[in-house]
Amino acid sequence: MLKHIPPILSPELLYVMAQMGHGDELVLADANFPSVAIAKRLVRADGHAVPPLLKAILELLPLDSFVSMPAAVMRRVDEPDKSAPIWAEFQTLLDSVDGKHVGVERVERFAFYERAKQAFAVVATGETALYGNLILKKGVIAPG
């Protein structure tokens, strides 16, 4: 155990996040996502839902402040203009990081898969909520 590191973050996930550079993307994938088929680097987080993982990740991973939408969700296929219920939870967590609104892009399903193939890593979770996938773009930590 380490001080100040959320225990939900595995050593493997910490290592992956530490290797990421500015602009690299991390996919938090729900249990239905084809993680093994898509991932360049796969981190298992079975048994964990996305929101608690997201909360812990955001304690350590800066979001990209040079883009208007440093996060992305997979747009619903059944009702493309409607939000999935879990997205409100994502938005609350994202907005709580720096106390300001974080833009979240809605990406068509197959475009989301293609983007995930280019991501630095995919975290396969046990999230059962439909459309419980999220992409995060890493930012920089300014000296100071």
Backbone as JSON, one array per atom type, in Angstrom:
{
  "sequence": "MLKHIPPILSPELLYVMAQMGHGDELVLADANFPSVAIAKRLVRADGHAVPPLLKAILELLPLDSFVSMPAAVMRRVDEPDKSAPIWAEFQTLLDSVDGKHVGVERVERFAFYERAKQAFAVVATGETALYGNLILKKGVIAPG",
  "N": [[0.84, -1.19, 0.0], [0.39, 2.27, -0.64], [0.72, 5.61, 0.49], [-1.84, 8.02, -0.01], [-2.61, 7.07, -2.49], [-5.32, 5.96, -4.26], [-6.78, 2.91, -3.3], [-8.21, 1.38, -5.15], [-6.93, 1.58, -7.54], [-4.92, -0.38, -9.42], [-1.52, -1.69, -9.35], [-0.71, -2.13, -11.99], [-2.43, -0.43, -13.5], [-1.66, 2.05, -12.47], [0.97, 2.13, -13.4], [0.56, 2.2, -16.19], [-0.81, 4.66, -16.44], [1.21, 6.37, -15.59], [3.03, 6.11, -17.65], [1.77, 7.33, -19.76], [1.58, 10.11, -22.03], [1.13, 13.65, -22.78], [-1.93, 14.17, -24.36], [-2.34, 11.5, -24.9], [-4.7, 8.81, -24.77], [-7.01, 7.2, -22.53], [-9.09, 4.49, -22.17], [-11.98, 3.74, -20.42], [-13.66, 0.95, -20.12], [-16.83, -0.63, -20.39], [-18.41, -3.72, -19.25], [-19.43, -4.96, -21.51], [-17.93, -4.11, -23.64], [-15.67, -4.69, -26.38], [-12.96, -5.23, -25.27], [-10.55, -6.85, -25.23], [-10.18, -7.48, -27.92], [-9.74, -4.97, -29.0], [-7.82, -3.46, -27.59], [-4.55, -1.97, -27.44], [-2.94, -1.99, -25.24], [-3.96, -3.68, -22.46], [-5.65, -3.37, -19.43], [-6.84, -5.04, -16.68], [-9.72, -4.61, -14.74], [-11.67, -6.01, -13.48], [-14.78, -6.52, -11.84], [-14.99, -4.0, -10.84], [-16.81, -0.97, -11.0], [-17.22, 1.71, -13.4], [-17.57, 4.46, -12.41], [-16.35, 4.62, -9.64], [-13.7, 3.96, -10.32], [-13.12, 6.0, -12.15], [-13.28, 8.23, -10.47], [-11.06, 7.78, -8.79], [-8.96, 7.7, -10.69], [-9.04, 10.3, -11.67], [-7.97, 11.69, -9.56], [-5.3, 11.54, -9.95], [-4.64, 11.74, -12.69], [-4.17, 14.27, -14.98], [-6.52, 16.13, -16.92], [-6.7, 16.98, -20.39], [-6.26, 20.3, -21.02], [-6.1, 21.76, -23.29], [-7.9, 21.13, -25.21], [-11.36, 21.27, -26.14], [-13.05, 19.24, -25.37], [-12.09, 16.96, -23.35], [-12.94, 14.45, -22.76], [-14.85, 11.56, -23.72], [-17.82, 9.84, -24.67], [-19.59, 6.86, -25.74], [-21.91, 7.34, -28.16], [-25.39, 6.71, -27.94], [-26.96, 3.99, -29.62], [-29.59, 3.2, -29.89], [-31.15, 5.47, -29.15], [-29.94, 8.09, -30.26], [-29.89, 10.84, -29.56], [-30.37, 10.97, -26.89], [-29.23, 10.92, -23.49], [-27.3, 8.45, -21.78], [-28.12, 6.98, -18.65], [-25.87, 6.7, -16.88], [-24.08, 8.63, -17.69], [-24.55, 11.09, -16.45], [-23.46, 10.71, -13.95], [-20.76, 10.37, -14.66], [-20.28, 12.97, -15.65], [-20.63, 14.56, -13.36], [-18.47, 13.68, -11.77], [-16.29, 14.33, -13.44], [-16.57, 17.13, -13.6], [-16.04, 17.8, -10.99], [-13.32, 17.77, -10.57], [-11.6, 20.1, -11.13], [-13.4, 21.94, -10.39], [-14.83, 23.01, -12.5], [-16.77, 22.99, -15.55], [-16.42, 20.15, -17.61], [-15.99, 19.36, -20.93], [-17.69, 16.87, -22.76], [-17.52, 14.7, -25.35], [-19.74, 13.13, -27.67], [-19.51, 10.17, -29.27], [-20.0, 8.34, -32.21], [-20.8, 4.84, -32.29], [-19.08, 2.96, -33.86], [-17.04, 4.66, -34.59], [-16.13, 5.28, -32.09], [-15.04, 2.8, -31.33], [-12.91, 2.69, -33.2], [-11.4, 4.87, -32.34], [-10.75, 3.96, -29.8], [-9.06, 1.88, -30.47], [-6.77, 3.25, -31.07], [-6.08, 4.28, -28.68], [-3.98, 4.77, -25.78], [-4.28, 2.87, -23.76], [-6.67, 0.39, -22.69], [-8.99, -0.01, -20.16], [-10.49, -2.68, -18.84], [-13.47, -3.04, -17.33], [-15.88, -4.06, -14.8], [-18.24, -2.84, -15.27], [-21.74, -2.64, -15.6], [-23.68, -0.97, -16.57], [-25.42, 0.2, -19.41], [-23.79, 1.68, -22.19], [-21.62, 2.52, -20.71], [-19.03, 3.43, -21.18], [-16.0, 5.31, -21.38], [-13.75, 7.74, -22.59], [-10.69, 9.22, -21.75], [-8.62, 12.04, -22.16], [-5.29, 12.66, -21.63], [-3.74, 15.34, -19.93], [-1.4, 17.97, -19.13], [0.83, 18.6, -16.39], [1.41, 21.56, -15.02], [4.46, 23.28, -14.31], [5.31, 24.41, -11.04]],
  "CA": [[0.0, 0.0, 0.0], [1.08, 3.56, -0.67], [-0.07, 6.72, 1.01], [-2.48, 8.95, -0.93], [-2.97, 6.41, -3.76], [-6.57, 5.23, -4.07], [-6.51, 1.47, -3.37], [-8.88, 0.77, -6.3], [-6.01, 1.63, -8.67], [-3.94, -1.47, -9.38], [-0.17, -1.3, -9.78], [-0.65, -2.12, -13.46], [-3.08, 0.77, -13.99], [-0.79, 3.17, -12.1], [2.11, 2.1, -14.33], [0.08, 2.65, -17.5], [-1.08, 6.1, -16.37], [2.5, 7.07, -15.47], [3.68, 6.06, -18.96], [1.05, 8.15, -20.73], [2.01, 11.48, -22.25], [0.1, 14.63, -23.12], [-2.72, 13.82, -25.54], [-2.66, 10.07, -24.92], [-6.06, 8.54, -24.29], [-7.28, 6.03, -21.71], [-10.49, 4.07, -22.29], [-12.6, 2.99, -19.34], [-14.61, 0.17, -20.9], [-17.8, -1.4, -19.63], [-18.27, -5.18, -19.36], [-19.83, -5.4, -22.85], [-17.0, -3.56, -24.63], [-14.72, -5.7, -26.87], [-11.66, -4.74, -24.79], [-9.42, -7.69, -25.63], [-10.01, -7.36, -29.37], [-9.42, -3.6, -29.4], [-6.75, -2.81, -26.82], [-3.1, -2.1, -27.63], [-2.53, -2.37, -23.89], [-5.17, -4.0, -21.71], [-5.56, -3.44, -17.97], [-8.06, -5.65, -16.14], [-10.28, -4.05, -13.51], [-12.91, -6.77, -13.33], [-15.43, -6.37, -10.54], [-15.09, -2.58, -10.49], [-17.64, -0.13, -11.87], [-16.47, 2.83, -13.94], [-17.52, 5.68, -11.58], [-15.3, 4.67, -8.61], [-12.39, 3.99, -10.99], [-12.97, 7.33, -12.69], [-12.99, 9.13, -9.34], [-9.67, 7.54, -8.37], [-8.07, 8.09, -11.79], [-9.02, 11.76, -11.75], [-7.12, 12.21, -8.48], [-3.9, 11.47, -10.39], [-4.47, 11.99, -14.12], [-4.69, 15.57, -15.42], [-7.22, 16.14, -18.2], [-6.13, 17.91, -21.36], [-6.91, 21.61, -21.0], [-5.91, 22.39, -24.59], [-9.0, 20.73, -26.08], [-12.65, 21.64, -25.54], [-13.72, 18.04, -24.83], [-11.07, 15.97, -23.02], [-13.58, 13.17, -22.44], [-15.79, 11.14, -24.75], [-18.65, 8.67, -24.42], [-20.12, 6.24, -26.94], [-23.29, 7.77, -28.4], [-26.37, 5.62, -27.94], [-27.42, 3.53, -30.93], [-31.05, 3.13, -29.86], [-31.68, 6.83, -29.09], [-28.7, 8.86, -30.36], [-29.97, 12.18, -28.96], [-30.6, 10.86, -25.45], [-28.09, 10.54, -22.63], [-27.39, 7.23, -20.98], [-28.19, 7.39, -17.25], [-24.56, 6.75, -16.21], [-23.32, 9.81, -18.12], [-24.69, 12.16, -15.46], [-22.47, 10.39, -12.92], [-19.47, 10.71, -15.25], [-20.16, 14.42, -15.74], [-20.44, 15.08, -12.0], [-17.09, 13.38, -11.36], [-15.38, 15.13, -14.28], [-16.69, 18.54, -13.21], [-15.55, 18.01, -9.62], [-11.85, 17.77, -10.55], [-11.1, 21.46, -10.97], [-14.52, 22.82, -10.09], [-15.36, 23.65, -13.7], [-17.39, 22.06, -16.48], [-15.55, 19.43, -18.54], [-16.72, 18.97, -22.13], [-17.71, 15.44, -23.08], [-17.93, 14.45, -26.73], [-20.51, 11.91, -27.94], [-18.89, 9.58, -30.46], [-20.74, 7.22, -32.8], [-20.29, 3.55, -31.81], [-17.94, 2.41, -34.59], [-15.97, 5.66, -34.49], [-15.6, 5.1, -30.73], [-14.17, 1.61, -31.4], [-11.69, 3.05, -33.91], [-10.63, 5.73, -31.46], [-10.25, 3.11, -28.72], [-7.93, 1.11, -31.01], [-5.6, 4.14, -31.05], [-5.85, 4.73, -27.3], [-2.79, 4.25, -25.12], [-4.67, 1.65, -23.06], [-8.07, 0.15, -22.39], [-9.22, -0.61, -18.85], [-11.69, -3.51, -18.9], [-14.1, -3.01, -16.01], [-17.07, -4.87, -14.63], [-19.4, -1.94, -15.36], [-22.87, -3.26, -16.28], [-24.56, 0.05, -17.15], [-25.29, 0.34, -20.85], [-23.05, 2.87, -22.62], [-20.77, 2.9, -19.58], [-17.66, 3.58, -21.68], [-15.52, 6.69, -21.32], [-12.36, 7.99, -23.0], [-10.08, 10.39, -21.12], [-7.4, 12.53, -22.81], [-4.37, 13.14, -20.6], [-3.19, 16.67, -20.08], [-0.08, 18.21, -18.56], [0.91, 19.21, -15.07], [2.26, 22.73, -15.18], [5.42, 23.46, -13.22], [4.88, 25.46, -10.16]],
  "C": [[0.88, 1.24, 0.0], [0.14, 4.62, -0.11], [-0.6, 7.56, -0.14], [-2.79, 8.36, -2.31], [-4.27, 5.65, -3.52], [-6.36, 3.73, -4.26], [-7.21, 0.75, -4.52], [-7.97, 0.74, -7.53], [-4.94, 0.55, -8.51], [-2.56, -0.97, -9.76], [-0.04, -1.23, -11.3], [-1.28, -0.85, -14.04], [-2.24, 2.01, -13.65], [0.4, 3.26, -13.06], [1.71, 2.62, -15.7], [-0.16, 4.15, -17.48], [0.21, 6.9, -16.28], [3.23, 7.11, -16.8], [3.03, 6.98, -19.98], [1.63, 9.55, -20.83], [0.84, 12.36, -22.61], [-0.61, 14.23, -24.41], [-3.03, 12.34, -25.66], [-4.04, 9.85, -24.31], [-6.14, 7.21, -23.56], [-8.76, 5.73, -21.82], [-10.89, 3.31, -21.03], [-13.78, 2.27, -19.99], [-15.56, -0.62, -20.01], [-17.64, -2.9, -19.94], [-18.66, -5.71, -20.74], [-18.86, -4.98, -23.95], [-16.01, -4.65, -25.09], [-13.27, -5.33, -26.55], [-10.48, -5.54, -25.31], [-9.14, -7.54, -27.12], [-9.47, -6.0, -29.79], [-8.13, -3.06, -28.79], [-5.35, -3.07, -27.35], [-2.48, -2.58, -26.33], [-3.82, -2.56, -23.09], [-4.85, -4.08, -20.23], [-6.89, -3.99, -17.48], [-8.45, -4.95, -14.84], [-11.64, -4.7, -13.28], [-13.47, -6.57, -11.93], [-15.58, -4.93, -10.1], [-15.98, -1.86, -11.5], [-16.79, 1.05, -12.34], [-16.45, 4.04, -13.0], [-16.47, 5.67, -10.45], [-13.88, 4.66, -9.19], [-12.11, 5.38, -11.53], [-12.6, 8.32, -11.59], [-11.53, 9.0, -8.92], [-8.68, 7.99, -9.43], [-7.93, 9.61, -11.84], [-8.23, 12.42, -10.62], [-5.67, 12.32, -8.94], [-3.68, 11.93, -11.83], [-5.02, 13.35, -14.5], [-5.41, 15.41, -16.76], [-6.63, 17.22, -19.09], [-6.91, 19.22, -21.37], [-6.79, 22.35, -22.33], [-6.96, 21.98, -25.61], [-10.31, 21.04, -25.37], [-13.36, 20.45, -24.9], [-12.68, 16.96, -24.55], [-11.63, 14.61, -22.61], [-14.57, 12.85, -23.55], [-16.55, 9.91, -24.3], [-19.1, 8.1, -25.76], [-21.59, 6.63, -27.08], [-24.21, 6.56, -28.47], [-26.79, 5.28, -29.37], [-28.94, 3.6, -30.98], [-31.71, 4.51, -29.87], [-30.51, 7.8, -29.08], [-28.73, 10.24, -29.69], [-30.18, 12.16, -27.46], [-29.32, 10.47, -24.72], [-28.35, 9.19, -22.0], [-27.38, 7.66, -19.52], [-26.83, 7.55, -16.56], [-23.76, 8.0, -16.58], [-23.41, 10.96, -17.13], [-23.68, 11.96, -14.33], [-21.06, 10.72, -13.41], [-19.26, 12.22, -15.22], [-19.92, 15.04, -14.36], [-19.0, 14.86, -11.53], [-16.09, 14.22, -12.15], [-15.39, 16.6, -13.85], [-16.12, 18.83, -11.83], [-14.03, 18.14, -9.54], [-11.29, 19.16, -10.28], [-12.21, 22.46, -10.69], [-15.05, 23.57, -11.29], [-15.9, 22.57, -14.64], [-16.35, 21.46, -17.43], [-16.41, 18.99, -19.72], [-16.57, 17.49, -22.41], [-18.32, 15.26, -24.47], [-18.74, 13.16, -26.8], [-20.06, 11.37, -29.29], [-19.71, 8.38, -30.93], [-20.02, 5.9, -32.47], [-19.05, 3.06, -32.54], [-16.76, 3.38, -34.61], [-15.33, 5.58, -33.1], [-14.64, 3.9, -30.71], [-12.85, 1.95, -32.09], [-10.79, 3.94, -33.05], [-10.01, 4.92, -30.32], [-9.07, 2.26, -29.2], [-6.65, 1.93, -31.0], [-5.24, 4.59, -29.65], [-4.59, 4.09, -26.72], [-3.1, 2.93, -24.43], [-6.18, 1.6, -22.88], [-8.14, -0.54, -21.03], [-10.55, -1.35, -18.93], [-12.27, -3.61, -17.49], [-15.26, -4.0, -15.95], [-18.34, -4.05, -14.72], [-20.52, -2.58, -16.17], [-23.85, -2.25, -16.87], [-24.33, 0.12, -18.66], [-24.66, 1.68, -21.19], [-22.2, 3.43, -21.48], [-19.31, 2.99, -19.96], [-17.27, 5.05, -21.68], [-14.08, 6.75, -21.77], [-11.89, 9.27, -22.33], [-8.82, 10.75, -21.87], [-6.52, 13.16, -21.75], [-3.82, 14.52, -20.95], [-1.8, 16.76, -19.48], [-0.22, 18.76, -17.14], [1.91, 20.35, -15.2], [3.25, 22.84, -14.02], [4.94, 24.54, -12.27], [5.0, 25.08, -8.78]]
}
